[in-house]
């Protein structure tokens, strides 16, 4: 029965994520098709890169903590309250940032409305944590399908009729509408809302601070490298790089299908002291991500020009050489996400924080040097080195923890 429940929920979640991320991927294609040059793609990529940082603050990475909170240390009301606080705080911080850093008025406005879209995603995410904990991932799947299709349609229509800014506003509006009229209505049927304590909500944020810092540090490398492209080489060069690397997003889309159900399964393996099951899930998922990455990297190397030519036309074909490195970057990024999930389950956030911080330091000191020397290919080089260092350190740390902490796989009642 449990296996049947897991399979059913995984199928709903996978279908929803596949459609949602495919729609996000199609947006990066349509923005090129419906534009005269790569400037719109550059501005959209800039907004995505900047808001990634603030999205982490909004999401706070407590979905993993929420789903694995088997003892129900915090109730659903406190999780929702904490997410409302982080969403508001992240929006305000984003406003401050875009007026401190030198951007054009158009870029500022696009970034801010894209942040509204990301804040909506973040709020929905905490509701999905309640759904997942109650094994109602059909709600999650349907939400992602609705949001993905409406987001794509509104973006394409408004970009075609008006401009990029209006298209981004359309994305934000459709996300908020689905959140209000679908996610909130469905989740309140199963949520165990109770009297909440603002003090406990703040305690939750304090407990999850290491989780947030880990995700924050983990997501810095790729956005910082892309932000550096805009600063060193210009907005159109950023658009070119983003366009050439767009097909490689399939690695992260396919890899992410494993992650949501994996959090619950890893938590159950730890609860049941099932070391063999835990390690099996780790190695199978790791191998799947590596396999997907290797396949896409091979396609990029041998048929990259053909793929880009079909998707975007001849103008981007001279930059097909960027695809191979971008595929490796996407694969390493997916592995960093995977290690975040695993380390969240074993509650060793300080360990993974140090590992990814090593990669960030390398990126901070090397991005401008590599971009200056190797131009756009330099972005691939610095991200591969940085993410590769983080993955290597995380692998060593994980097996050290498993070997040196035998109590990790001992039932609580046996202590």
C-alpha positions as CSV (number, residue, x, y, z in Angstrom):
1,X,0.0,0.0,0.0
2,X,2.8,2.3,0.9
3,X,4.6,1.6,-2.4
4,X,1.4,2.2,-4.3
5,X,0.9,5.5,-2.5
6,X,4.5,6.6,-3.2
7,X,4.2,5.7,-6.9
8,X,0.9,7.5,-7.3
9,X,2.3,10.7,-5.6
10,X,5.6,10.5,-7.5
11,X,3.7,10.3,-10.8
12,X,1.6,13.3,-10.0
13,X,4.5,15.3,-8.8
14,X,6.7,14.3,-11.7
15,X,4.0,15.2,-14.2
16,X,3.5,18.6,-12.7
17,X,7.2,19.4,-12.4
18,X,7.8,18.2,-16.0
19,X,5.1,20.4,-17.4
20,X,5.9,23.4,-15.2
21,X,9.7,23.4,-15.9
22,X,9.1,22.7,-19.6
23,X,6.9,25.8,-19.7
24,X,9.6,27.8,-18.0
25,X,12.1,26.4,-20.5
26,X,9.8,27.3,-23.4
27,X,9.7,30.9,-22.1
28,X,13.4,31.2,-22.7
29,X,12.9,30.0,-26.3
30,X,9.9,32.2,-27.1
31,X,11.7,35.3,-25.8
32,X,14.2,34.8,-28.5
33,X,11.7,33.9,-31.2
34,X,9.6,37.0,-30.5
35,X,12.5,39.4,-30.2
36,X,14.6,41.2,-32.8
37,X,17.9,40.5,-31.0
38,X,19.2,38.9,-27.8
39,X,18.6,42.0,-25.6
40,X,15.2,40.7,-24.3
41,X,16.8,37.3,-23.5
42,X,19.6,39.2,-21.7
43,X,17.2,41.3,-19.6
44,X,15.1,38.2,-18.7
45,X,18.2,36.2,-17.8
46,X,19.4,39.1,-15.6
47,X,16.1,39.2,-13.8
48,X,16.2,35.5,-13.3
49,X,19.8,35.6,-12.0
50,X,19.2,38.5,-9.6
51,X,15.9,37.2,-8.2
52,X,17.4,33.7,-7.6
53,X,19.2,35.2,-4.6
54,X,16.1,36.8,-3.1
55,X,13.9,33.8,-3.9
56,X,16.2,31.8,-1.6
57,X,15.4,34.3,1.1
58,X,11.7,34.0,0.4
59,X,11.7,30.2,0.3
60,X,14.1,30.0,3.2
61,X,14.7,26.3,2.2
62,X,12.4,25.1,5.0
63,X,10.4,22.9,2.7
64,X,12.8,20.1,3.3
65,X,12.6,20.7,7.1
66,X,8.8,20.9,6.9
67,X,8.4,17.6,5.1
68,X,10.9,15.8,7.3
69,X,9.3,17.3,10.5
70,X,8.0,13.9,11.5
71,X,7.5,14.9,15.2
72,X,5.5,18.0,14.2
73,X,7.6,20.4,16.1
74,X,5.8,23.2,14.3
75,X,2.2,23.3,13.1
76,X,1.1,24.2,9.6
77,X,0.0,27.7,10.7
78,X,3.5,28.5,11.8
79,X,5.0,27.3,8.6
80,X,2.7,29.5,6.6
81,X,3.2,32.5,8.8
82,X,7.0,32.2,8.6
83,X,6.7,32.0,4.7
84,X,4.6,35.1,4.6
85,X,7.2,37.0,6.6
86,X,10.1,35.8,4.4
87,X,8.2,36.6,1.2
88,X,7.6,40.2,2.3
89,X,11.2,40.6,3.6
90,X,12.7,39.3,0.3
91,X,10.6,41.7,-1.8
92,X,11.7,44.7,0.3
93,X,15.3,43.6,0.1
94,X,15.1,43.2,-3.7
95,X,13.7,46.7,-4.0
96,X,16.6,48.1,-2.0
97,X,19.1,46.1,-4.1
98,X,17.9,47.2,-7.5
99,X,18.1,50.9,-6.5
100,X,21.6,50.5,-5.0
101,X,23.1,48.7,-8.0
102,X,23.3,50.5,-11.3
103,X,20.6,49.2,-13.6
104,X,18.5,51.0,-16.2
105,X,14.9,51.9,-15.3
106,X,13.5,49.1,-17.5
107,X,15.9,46.5,-16.0
108,X,14.9,47.6,-12.5
109,X,11.2,47.3,-13.2
110,X,11.5,43.9,-14.9
111,X,13.6,42.6,-12.0
112,X,11.0,43.8,-9.4
113,X,8.0,42.2,-11.2
114,X,9.9,39.0,-11.8
115,X,10.5,39.0,-8.0
116,X,6.8,39.3,-7.4
117,X,6.4,36.2,-9.6
118,X,9.1,34.4,-7.6
119,X,7.5,35.4,-4.2
120,X,4.3,33.9,-5.5
121,X,6.2,30.7,-6.3
122,X,7.7,30.7,-2.8
123,X,4.3,31.1,-1.1
124,X,2.8,28.2,-3.1
125,X,5.9,26.1,-2.1
126,X,5.0,26.1,1.6
127,X,1.5,25.0,0.8
128,X,2.9,22.2,-1.3
129,X,4.9,21.2,1.7
130,X,1.6,20.6,3.6
131,X,0.3,18.7,0.6
132,X,3.4,16.5,0.4
133,X,3.4,15.7,4.1
134,X,-0.2,14.5,3.7
135,X,0.6,12.6,0.6
136,X,-1.6,14.7,-1.6
137,X,0.9,15.4,-4.3
138,X,-1.9,15.4,-6.8
139,X,-2.7,18.9,-5.6
140,X,1.0,19.8,-6.3
141,X,0.9,18.3,-9.7
142,X,-2.3,20.0,-10.7
143,X,-1.1,23.4,-9.4
144,X,2.2,23.1,-11.4
145,X,0.3,22.2,-14.5
146,X,-2.2,25.1,-14.2
147,X,0.5,27.6,-13.3
148,X,2.9,26.4,-16.0
149,X,0.4,26.6,-18.8
150,X,-1.1,29.9,-17.8
151,X,2.3,31.4,-17.2
152,X,3.6,30.4,-20.6
153,X,0.4,31.5,-22.4
154,X,0.3,34.9,-20.7
155,X,4.0,35.5,-21.3
156,X,3.9,34.7,-25.0
157,X,0.7,36.6,-25.7
158,X,1.8,39.8,-23.8
159,X,5.3,39.7,-25.3
160,X,3.9,39.3,-28.8
161,X,1.3,42.1,-28.2
162,X,3.4,44.4,-26.0
163,X,6.8,44.0,-24.5
164,X,9.0,42.0,-22.1
165,X,7.9,44.0,-19.0
166,X,4.2,43.3,-19.7
167,X,4.9,39.7,-20.3
168,X,6.7,39.4,-16.9
169,X,3.7,41.2,-15.2
170,X,1.4,38.6,-16.8
171,X,3.5,35.7,-15.4
172,X,3.3,37.2,-11.9
173,X,-0.5,37.8,-12.1
174,X,-1.3,34.2,-13.3
175,X,0.9,32.7,-10.5
176,X,-0.9,34.7,-7.8
177,X,-4.3,33.9,-9.2
178,X,-3.7,30.2,-9.2
179,X,-2.2,30.4,-5.7
180,X,-5.3,32.2,-4.4
181,X,-8.0,30.2,-6.2
182,X,-6.5,26.8,-6.3
183,X,-3.6,26.2,-3.9
184,X,-5.1,28.0,-0.9
185,X,-8.5,26.4,-1.4
186,X,-7.2,22.8,-1.8
187,X,-4.6,22.9,0.9
188,X,-6.9,24.3,3.6
189,X,-9.0,21.1,3.3
190,X,-6.1,19.0,4.6
191,X,-4.0,21.5,6.6
192,X,-3.9,21.1,10.4
193,X,-4.1,24.8,11.0
194,X,-4.0,25.6,14.7
195,X,-3.3,28.5,17.1
196,X,0.0,29.8,16.1
197,X,2.7,31.5,18.0
198,X,4.7,34.3,16.4
199,X,7.5,33.4,18.8
200,X,7.5,29.8,17.4
201,X,7.4,31.1,13.8
202,X,10.5,33.1,14.5
203,X,12.0,30.0,16.2
204,X,11.3,28.1,13.0
205,X,13.2,30.7,11.0
206,X,16.1,30.5,13.4
207,X,16.2,26.7,13.2
208,X,16.1,26.8,9.4
209,X,18.7,29.6,9.1
210,X,21.5,27.1,8.3
211,X,19.2,25.5,5.7
212,X,18.6,28.9,4.1
213,X,22.3,29.9,4.2
214,X,23.2,26.6,2.5
215,X,20.7,27.1,-0.3
216,X,21.7,30.8,-0.6
217,X,25.3,29.9,-1.0
218,X,24.5,27.0,-3.3
219,X,22.6,29.2,-5.7
220,X,25.1,32.0,-5.8
221,X,27.6,30.5,-8.2
222,X,25.6,30.3,-11.5
223,X,23.7,33.7,-11.0
224,X,27.0,35.4,-10.0
225,X,28.8,34.1,-13.1
226,X,25.9,35.3,-15.3
227,X,25.7,38.6,-13.5
228,X,29.5,38.9,-14.2
229,X,28.9,38.3,-17.9
230,X,26.5,41.3,-18.0
231,X,29.0,43.5,-16.0
232,X,32.2,42.4,-18.0
233,X,30.8,41.7,-21.5
234,X,27.4,43.4,-21.7
235,X,23.7,42.5,-21.7
236,X,23.5,41.1,-25.3
237,X,26.5,38.8,-24.6
238,X,24.5,37.6,-21.5
239,X,21.6,37.0,-23.8
240,X,23.7,35.0,-26.2
241,X,25.1,32.8,-23.4
242,X,21.7,32.2,-21.9
243,X,20.3,31.3,-25.4
244,X,23.1,28.9,-26.2
245,X,22.8,27.2,-22.7
246,X,18.9,27.0,-22.8
247,X,18.7,23.4,-24.1
248,X,20.8,22.2,-21.2
249,X,18.1,23.1,-18.7
250,X,16.6,19.7,-19.5
251,X,19.2,18.2,-17.1
252,X,17.9,20.2,-14.2
253,X,14.3,19.6,-15.2
254,X,14.6,15.9,-15.4
255,X,16.8,15.7,-12.3
256,X,14.4,17.7,-10.2
257,X,11.7,15.1,-10.7
258,X,13.5,12.9,-8.2
259,X,14.0,15.5,-5.5
260,X,10.5,16.2,-3.9
261,X,9.5,12.6,-3.2
262,X,13.1,11.8,-2.2
263,X,13.0,14.1,0.9
264,X,10.2,12.1,2.4
265,X,11.7,8.8,1.5
266,X,15.1,9.7,3.0
267,X,13.4,10.9,6.2
268,X,11.5,7.6,6.4
269,X,14.8,5.6,5.9
270,X,16.5,7.5,8.7
271,X,13.4,7.0,11.0
272,X,13.4,3.3,10.2
273,X,17.2,3.0,10.7
274,X,17.3,1.7,7.1
275,X,20.9,2.4,6.1
276,X,20.9,0.1,3.1
277,X,17.7,1.8,1.8
278,X,19.2,5.3,2.4
279,X,22.4,4.5,0.5
280,X,20.5,2.8,-2.3
281,X,18.3,5.9,-2.9
282,X,21.5,8.0,-2.8
283,X,23.4,6.0,-5.4
284,X,20.4,5.5,-7.7
285,X,19.6,9.2,-7.8
286,X,23.2,10.2,-8.1
287,X,23.7,7.8,-11.0
288,X,20.5,9.0,-12.7
289,X,21.7,12.6,-12.5
290,X,25.1,11.7,-13.9
291,X,23.5,9.6,-16.6
292,X,21.2,12.4,-17.7
293,X,24.0,14.9,-17.7
294,X,26.3,12.7,-19.7
295,X,23.6,12.1,-22.3
296,X,22.9,15.8,-22.8
297,X,26.6,16.7,-22.8
298,X,27.1,14.1,-25.6
299,X,24.2,15.5,-27.6
300,X,25.6,19.0,-27.1
301,X,29.0,18.1,-28.2
302,X,28.0,16.2,-31.4
303,X,24.7,17.9,-32.4
304,X,24.8,21.2,-30.6
305,X,24.9,23.3,-33.8
306,X,21.9,21.4,-35.2
307,X,19.8,21.7,-32.0
308,X,20.5,25.5,-31.6
309,X,19.9,26.1,-35.4
310,X,16.5,24.4,-35.2
311,X,15.5,26.2,-32.0
312,X,16.9,29.7,-32.5
313,X,18.1,30.0,-36.1
314,X,21.5,30.6,-37.7
315,X,22.4,33.6,-35.6
316,X,23.2,31.5,-32.5
317,X,24.9,28.6,-34.3
318,X,28.4,30.2,-34.0
319,X,28.0,30.0,-30.2
320,X,27.1,26.3,-30.1
321,X,30.5,25.5,-28.6
322,X,29.2,26.9,-25.3
323,X,26.6,24.1,-25.0
324,X,29.0,21.3,-24.0
325,X,30.4,23.3,-21.0
326,X,26.9,24.5,-20.1
327,X,25.7,20.9,-20.0
328,X,28.4,20.0,-17.5
329,X,27.5,23.1,-15.4
330,X,23.8,22.1,-15.4
331,X,24.7,18.6,-14.3
332,X,27.0,19.8,-11.5
333,X,24.3,22.2,-10.4
334,X,21.7,19.4,-10.2
335,X,24.2,17.4,-8.0
336,X,24.6,20.4,-5.7
337,X,20.8,20.5,-5.3
338,X,20.7,16.8,-4.7
339,X,23.3,17.1,-1.9
340,X,21.3,19.8,-0.3
341,X,18.3,17.4,-0.1
342,X,20.5,14.7,1.4
343,X,22.2,16.9,3.9
344,X,18.8,18.4,4.9
345,X,17.6,14.8,5.7
346,X,20.6,14.0,7.9
347,X,20.6,17.5,9.5
348,X,24.2,18.3,8.7
349,X,23.7,21.7,7.4
350,X,27.1,23.1,8.6
351,X,28.9,20.5,6.6
352,X,27.2,21.2,3.3
353,X,27.5,24.9,4.0
354,X,31.3,24.7,4.1
355,X,31.4,22.6,1.0
356,X,29.4,25.0,-1.2
357,X,31.1,28.0,0.4
358,X,34.4,26.7,-1.1
359,X,32.8,26.8,-4.5
360,X,31.4,30.3,-4.1
361,X,34.8,31.7,-3.0
362,X,36.4,30.2,-6.1
363,X,33.7,31.7,-8.3
364,X,33.9,35.2,-6.7
365,X,37.7,35.4,-7.2
366,X,37.8,33.7,-10.6
367,X,34.7,34.9,-12.5
368,X,36.1,38.2,-13.8
369,X,39.5,36.7,-14.5
370,X,38.1,33.8,-16.6
371,X,35.6,36.1,-18.5
372,X,38.3,38.5,-19.3
373,X,40.7,35.8,-20.6
374,X,38.2,33.4,-22.3
375,X,35.1,35.6,-22.8
376,X,31.8,33.6,-22.8
377,X,33.6,30.2,-22.5
378,X,35.2,31.6,-19.3
379,X,31.8,31.5,-17.7
380,X,31.6,27.8,-18.3
381,X,35.1,27.2,-17.0
382,X,34.6,29.1,-13.7
383,X,31.2,27.4,-13.0
384,X,32.6,24.0,-13.7
385,X,35.5,24.5,-11.4
386,X,33.4,26.1,-8.6
387,X,30.5,23.6,-8.7
388,X,32.9,20.7,-9.2
389,X,34.7,21.6,-6.0
390,X,31.5,21.9,-4.1
391,X,30.3,18.4,-5.3
392,X,33.6,16.8,-4.5
393,X,33.7,18.2,-1.0
394,X,30.1,17.3,-0.4
395,X,30.7,13.7,-1.4
396,X,33.7,13.4,1.0
397,X,31.7,15.0,3.8
398,X,28.6,12.8,3.4
399,X,30.5,9.5,3.6
400,X,32.6,10.8,6.6
401,X,29.3,11.6,8.4
402,X,27.8,8.2,7.6
403,X,31.0,6.4,8.8
404,X,31.7,8.5,11.9
405,X,28.1,8.8,13.2
406,X,26.7,5.3,13.6
407,X,23.8,6.7,15.7
408,X,22.4,8.2,12.4
409,X,20.8,4.8,11.6
410,X,19.6,3.8,15.1
411,X,15.9,3.8,15.9
412,X,14.9,6.4,18.4
413,X,13.1,3.8,20.6
414,X,16.4,1.7,20.6
415,X,18.4,4.5,22.2
